[in-house]
Amino acid sequence: MTQEIFKQTVFILKDEMFRFAKKFLMSADEAEDVVMDLMMKFWQRKEELLVIENLKSFALRSVKNECLNRLKHHEVKLGFASQTRHQSELYQIETNNMKEQILGFINQLPEKQKMVIHLKDVEEYEISEISQIMEMEENAVRVNLMRARQKVKESINKLYAYENRQIQGLGI
């Protein structure tokens, strides 16, 4: 594989890989590190990439695996950050930006549900593509998507109920 072919087939996926990694790691710097590390690995194994049928799925699956590996290594830090995030739920409820609220609710989902809802609703992938990327059956993707959306909906309903109680308490 020449450098030009690599640019046209693999390197063009870097932005999509970055966005996907950022959803996992919640850090642009870490996401950029993941993408750069993977690009270096891909370049070193460029001849092996020629036989891969769906390079985009392979690349995103590689991002997923690399991110999960990094999360395992940073489990203590992330556990503390997650605990702090849950403790600051009151702060989240007080913010007015609904988009941020919804993204916060999505980030609290289990990893599979978070990835599926991101790929479907943010990146706008088809169920079949998500199935390949996540190495899951299509029905499992649909179930995880349904559960993720239901949990987000419940969180939004709780937010509205909370805000209504606050408004009624003020006599507005």
Residue pairs with C-beta under 8 A, 6 or more apart in sequence:
1 9
1 46
1 47
1 49
1 50
6 42
6 43
6 46
9 49
9 55
10 39
10 42
10 43
10 46
10 49
10 55
10 59
11 39
13 55
13 56
13 59
13 60
14 35
14 39
16 56
16 59
16 60
16 123
17 34
17 35
17 38
17 59
17 60
17 63
18 31
18 32
18 35
19 31
19 123
20 60
20 63
20 64
20 118
20 119
20 123
21 30
21 31
21 34
21 35
21 63
21 66
21 67
22 28
22 31
23 114
23 115
23 118
23 122
24 31
24 63
24 64
24 67
24 68
24 71
24 111
24 115
25 31
25 34
25 67
25 70
25 71
26 107
30 70
34 63
34 66
34 67
34 70
35 63
37 66
38 59
38 62
38 63
38 66
41 62
42 49
42 59
42 62
49 55
49 58
52 58
54 132
57 129
57 132
57 133
60 133
61 132
61 133
61 134
61 135
64 115
64 133
64 134
68 111
71 78
85 107
85 108
86 108
92 100
92 101
92 104
93 159
93 162
93 163
95 101
101 156
101 159
102 152
102 156
105 151
105 152
105 155
105 156
106 114
106 117
106 118
106 148
106 152
107 114
108 155
109 117
109 148
109 151
109 152
112 134
112 136
112 144
113 144
113 145
113 147
113 148
113 151
114 148
115 134
116 130
116 134
116 141
116 144
116 145
116 148
117 145
117 148
117 149
117 152
119 125
119 129
119 130
119 133
119 134
120 127
120 130
120 145
125 133
127 138
127 141
127 142
127 145
128 138
130 136
130 141
131 137
131 138
131 140
131 141
134 141
136 144
